[in-house]
Amino acid sequence: MRITVVIPTLGEQATIESAIASARAALGPCQVIVADGGSADGTRELAAAAGATVIDAPGTRADAMNTGARAATGEAILFLHADTTLPAGAGSAVRGVLVNADAGAFSVRFDDRPRLARFAAGLGKPFHRGVYGDQGIFVTRAAFDRVGGYRPLPIMEDIDFVQRIRRTGRFVVLPDTVTTSGRRQRAHGEVRTFVIVHTIKLLYRVGVPPAHLAALDRAGRSSRYPRIPGCARTPSGLFREDRKGKGGSARHAGWPDGGGVMPFRASRPYAPPGVLIEVLSFDGCPNRDPAVELVERIVRETGIAARIDVIDVTDEETASMRRFLGSPTIFVAGHDIEPGAEARTDYSISCRVYRTADGLKGLPDAQWLRDALA
């Protein structure tokens, strides 16, 4: 049985080589496809140098995995996160399982898990259900096609996929362990990450829409700007005026009066009056934060007084009204920074791919932003 490994990536230059090397070592000669969502670092180049086939896969991670699966030629597909490595003998284990099952996954361990995390995981184990993407999900081509692949969800696409496989076939979790990075725990804190992850799992099980969960996940990851999704803090610590994507229903300073995650227009913390820079994206876009970081960096470099607004585009009507050519889109003083973009009318809620001097990217060229601010 031939196995194709699909690795979805977005800014994974630090880990992609190890993931590819582990796939080759564990599976032997195999097709490795890196489905890249528009990395602005050296991910694509490193993956190609490591012998992988690199394809453009804009959109969510689910979109990237589906794109990779369409290019796969194996009778089985193994979806491997870029920060995860396979155990020795994984090829034999996968082939053995797929003789009598439709799909499966490995058990998982973290590369550097402090004592607190191990203790917390032990407490949660009796309540743990479901299989997650960092466990190296593998599936026969026939079963993948039968369920229609991954649904285009911004989060929890792995749990949804496994649930649908289990409704129509047999799914096996192997005792063999993949090793995945604990970088999220290290970056955001063990306790904080544990609470966020398990809260999202619980809310998903009680029916909270994945788009709302993705917003909660982003808010929880943000250490620089901790906020309720859709709101921005002022220097006093209160929330100042936010607006929905269509420009209505303003909220004024004070705690928000609603309890749910709503598609509000969210501004960055207070900046001096100056040029207005708008970063437009859809909920769950993986390039939203890198785009905001790009804007902030260029504003610091130029020393220009600017107000940065981060805006959720929630429907096709809003996309058309705001001349939204995909996520992320950056406007300076009401003008799209990409040269020639003003003549386009292909507005839609999708990931945007930019043709830069360095090839196709998920972010605009930094020089375009400098030129727009000049």
C-alpha positions in Angstrom: 0.0 0.0 0.0 1.4 3.3 -1.1 1.1 6.1 1.5 1.1 9.8 0.6 2.0 12.3 3.4 0.2 15.6 3.3 1.7 18.4 5.5 -0.3 21.6 5.7 2.0 24.6 6.3 1.9 28.3 7.0 5.1 29.9 8.3 6.7 26.6 9.4 10.4 27.1 8.4 11.6 26.1 11.9 10.0 22.6 11.8 9.2 21.6 8.2 12.5 19.8 7.5 12.2 17.6 10.6 8.6 16.6 9.7 9.6 15.6 6.1 12.7 13.8 7.4 10.6 11.8 9.9 8.1 10.9 7.2 10.8 9.5 4.9 12.5 7.6 7.8 9.3 6.1 9.2 7.6 5.3 5.9 10.4 4.7 3.5 10.1 6.0 -0.1 6.8 7.9 -0.2 5.2 10.9 -1.8 5.4 13.9 0.5 3.2 16.9 -0.4 3.5 20.2 1.4 0.3 22.2 1.0 1.3 25.7 1.7 -1.2 28.4 2.7 1.1 31.3 1.6 4.1 31.2 3.9 6.1 34.4 4.0 9.2 32.8 5.4 11.4 30.0 3.9 9.0 27.1 4.4 8.4 26.5 0.7 12.1 26.6 -0.2 13.1 24.3 2.7 10.4 21.8 1.9 11.3 21.7 -1.8 15.0 21.2 -0.9 14.0 18.3 1.4 12.4 16.6 -1.6 8.7 17.4 -1.0 6.3 18.5 -3.6 5.2 22.0 -2.7 1.7 23.2 -3.8 -0.2 26.4 -3.3 -3.1 25.8 -0.9 -4.7 29.1 0.3 -7.4 29.0 2.9 -7.9 27.2 6.2 -5.9 24.2 7.3 -8.8 22.1 6.2 -8.6 23.6 2.7 -4.9 22.9 2.6 -5.3 19.3 3.5 -8.1 18.8 0.9 -5.8 20.4 -1.7 -3.0 18.1 -0.7 -5.3 15.1 -0.8 -6.4 15.9 -4.4 -2.7 15.8 -5.5 -2.0 12.6 -3.6 -1.4 9.4 -5.6 -1.2 6.9 -2.7 -3.9 4.4 -1.7 -3.6 5.9 1.8 -3.1 9.5 3.0 -1.4 10.5 6.2 -2.0 14.0 7.4 1.0 15.3 9.4 1.3 18.6 11.1 4.6 20.4 10.4 5.6 20.5 14.0 5.0 16.7 14.5 7.3 13.8 13.8 6.4 10.1 13.2 7.7 7.2 15.2 10.0 4.5 13.8 8.0 1.8 12.1 5.0 4.0 11.4 4.7 2.7 7.9 4.2 -0.9 9.0 1.8 0.2 11.7 -0.3 2.2 9.3 -0.4 -0.5 6.6 -1.3 -3.1 9.2 -4.3 -1.1 10.6 -5.6 -0.2 7.1 -6.0 -3.9 6.2 -9.1 -4.1 8.3 -9.9 -0.4 9.1 -10.8 2.7 7.2 -8.6 5.1 9.1 -6.7 5.7 12.3 -4.3 7.9 14.2 -1.3 7.6 16.5 -1.2 8.4 20.2 0.6 11.6 21.0 3.4 13.0 23.2 4.8 16.5 23.5 8.5 17.1 22.9 8.9 19.2 26.1 6.0 18.9 28.5 6.6 20.2 32.0 5.3 18.4 35.1 2.3 20.8 35.3 1.1 19.9 31.8 1.5 16.2 32.4 -0.5 16.5 35.7 -3.3 18.5 33.9 -3.4 16.0 31.1 -3.8 13.2 33.6 -6.8 15.0 35.2 -8.4 15.5 31.9 -7.8 12.0 30.5 -11.0 10.4 31.9 -13.0 13.1 30.0 -10.9 13.0 26.9 -12.6 11.9 23.7 -11.9 12.5 20.1 -8.8 12.5 17.9 -7.0 15.6 16.9 -4.9 16.6 13.9 -1.5 16.5 15.8 -2.0 12.7 16.2 -1.1 12.0 12.6 -4.5 11.0 11.1 -4.3 8.5 8.3 -7.1 7.2 6.0 -7.6 5.2 2.9 -8.3 7.1 -0.2 -11.6 5.3 -0.6 -12.8 6.4 2.9 -11.5 9.9 2.5 -13.5 10.3 -0.7 -16.5 8.6 0.8 -16.9 11.3 3.5 -16.0 14.1 1.2 -12.7 15.0 2.9 -12.4 17.7 5.5 -15.1 20.3 5.8 -13.9 23.9 5.4 -14.1 24.7 9.1 -11.8 27.3 10.7 -11.2 25.1 13.7 -12.1 21.5 14.9 -11.9 20.2 11.4 -10.0 17.2 12.6 -12.6 16.1 15.2 -15.4 16.6 12.7 -13.5 14.5 10.1 -12.9 11.6 12.5 -16.6 11.7 13.7 -17.8 11.3 10.1 -15.3 8.5 9.4 -16.5 6.7 12.5 -20.1 6.9 11.4 -19.4 5.0 8.2 -16.4 2.8 9.0 -13.8 1.7 11.5 -11.2 4.0 13.1 -8.2 2.8 15.2 -5.9 4.7 17.5 -2.5 3.1 17.6 -0.4 2.9 20.8 2.6 4.1 18.9 3.2 7.8 19.6 4.0 10.7 17.4 6.0 13.6 18.9 4.5 17.0 18.6 5.8 20.4 19.6 4.7 22.0 22.9 5.4 25.5 21.4 2.0 26.7 22.0 2.2 25.9 25.7 5.7 27.5 25.9 4.5 30.6 24.1 1.2 31.2 26.0 1.6 29.4 29.3 0.7 25.9 30.4 -2.4 26.7 32.4 -3.7 29.3 30.0 -3.3 26.9 27.0 -4.9 24.0 29.0 -8.0 26.1 29.9 -8.4 27.5 26.4 -8.1 24.2 24.6 -10.5 22.3 26.9 -13.0 25.2 26.9 -13.1 25.1 23.1 -13.5 21.3 23.1 -16.4 21.6 25.6 -18.1 24.4 23.7 -17.8 22.5 20.4 -19.5 19.5 21.9 -22.4 21.6 23.1 -22.9 23.0 19.6 -21.1 26.4 19.5 -20.3 27.2 15.9 -16.6 26.6 14.9 -16.3 30.2 13.6 -17.0 31.5 17.1 -14.6 29.0 18.6 -11.9 30.2 16.2 -12.4 33.7 17.4 -12.1 32.6 21.0 -8.9 30.6 20.2 -7.3 33.7 18.6 -8.2 35.9 21.5 -6.8 33.3 23.9 -3.5 33.1 22.0 -3.0 36.9 21.9 -0.6 37.8 24.7 -0.1 41.3 23.4 -3.7 42.2 23.1 -5.9 40.1 25.4 -9.5 41.0 24.6 -12.9 39.7 24.2 -13.3 38.9 20.4 -14.6 42.0 18.7 -13.5 44.5 21.3 -10.3 46.6 21.9 -8.9 47.9 25.1 -8.2 51.6 25.7 -5.3 52.7 27.9 -7.8 52.8 30.8 -8.5 49.1 30.4 -12.1 49.7 29.2 -13.4 48.7 25.9 -13.9 51.5 23.4 -16.2 51.9 20.5 -16.3 48.9 18.1 -18.5 48.5 15.0 -19.9 45.6 13.0 -18.3 44.9 9.6 -21.0 47.0 7.8 -20.3 50.0 10.0 -23.3 50.1 12.3 -24.3 49.2 15.8 -21.6 51.1 17.6 -20.5 50.2 21.1 -19.1 52.9 23.4 -16.6 52.8 26.2 -17.4 50.3 28.9 -17.7 46.5 29.2 -19.6 44.9 26.2 -23.2 44.2 27.0 -23.3 40.9 25.1 -22.0 37.6 26.1 -21.3 35.9 22.8 -18.6 36.2 20.1 -20.0 38.6 17.6 -18.6 39.7 14.2 -17.7 43.2 15.4 -15.1 45.5 13.7 -12.2 45.5 16.1 -9.7 48.3 16.4 -6.2 48.0 17.8 -5.5 49.9 21.0 -5.5 53.6 20.9 -3.1 55.3 18.4 -2.6 59.0 17.7 -4.8 60.5 15.0 -3.2 59.9 11.6 -3.5 57.9 8.4 -6.1 55.1 8.7 -4.8 51.6 7.9 -7.5 48.9 7.7 -6.7 45.1 7.8 -9.7 43.2 6.5 -10.0 39.4 7.0 -12.5 36.7 7.5 -12.9 34.9 10.8 -10.3 32.1 11.0 -7.9 33.4 8.4 -4.4 32.1 9.3 -2.8 35.2 7.7 -4.7 37.8 9.8 -2.1 38.1 12.6 0.9 38.1 10.3 -0.7 40.9 8.3 -1.3 43.0 11.4 2.2 42.4 12.5 3.5 43.5 9.1 1.5 46.7 9.3 2.7 47.4 12.9 6.3 46.8 11.9 6.2 49.1 8.9 4.4 51.8 10.9 7.2 51.6 13.5 9.8 51.8 10.8 8.3 54.8 9.1 7.4 56.6 12.2 4.1 57.7 10.7 1.2 58.4 13.0 -1.4 55.8 12.1 -4.6 54.2 13.3 -4.8 50.5 12.6 -8.3 48.9 12.4 -8.7 45.1 12.1 -12.0 44.3 10.5 -13.9 41.0 10.2 -15.7 40.6 6.9 -18.6 38.3 7.7 -20.6 37.9 4.4 -20.5 38.4 0.7 -22.5 41.6 0.8 -19.9 43.1 3.1 -17.1 41.8 1.0 -18.5 43.6 -2.1 -19.3 46.8 -0.2 -15.7 47.0 1.3 -14.0 45.9 -2.0 -12.6 42.8 -0.2 -10.5 40.8 -2.6 -9.7 38.1 -0.1 -8.1 37.7 3.3 -6.0 39.6 4.3 -6.7 42.8 2.5 -4.9 46.0 3.6 -6.2 49.5 2.8 -4.3 52.7 3.5 -6.6 55.8 3.5 -9.2 53.8 1.7 -7.0 52.4 -1.1 -5.9 48.7 -1.5 -2.1 48.7 -1.2 -1.6 46.1 -4.0 -0.7 47.8 -7.3 -3.6 47.3 -9.8 -6.0 46.0 -7.2 -8.4 49.0 -7.6 -9.4 47.7 -11.0 -10.5 44.3 -9.7 -14.0 43.3 -8.8 -13.6 39.6 -7.8 -14.7 40.3 -4.2 -15.2 37.1 -2.0 -14.7 35.7 1.4 -11.6 33.6 0.6 -7.9 33.6 1.2 -6.0 36.1 -0.9 -2.8 35.2 -2.8 -0.5 38.0 -3.7 1.9 37.9 -6.7 5.0 39.4 -5.3 8.6 39.7 -6.6 9.3 36.6 -4.5 6.4 34.5 -6.0 2.9 33.8 -4.7 2.5 34.7 -1.1 -0.3 34.9 1.5 0.8 38.4 2.5 1.4 41.6 0.4 4.9 42.9 -0.3 6.1 45.1 2.5 7.3 47.6 0.0 3.7 48.1 -1.2 2.8 49.2 2.2 5.8 51.6 2.5 4.9 53.1 -0.9 1.2 53.6 0.2 2.4 55.4 3.4 4.9 57.6 1.6 
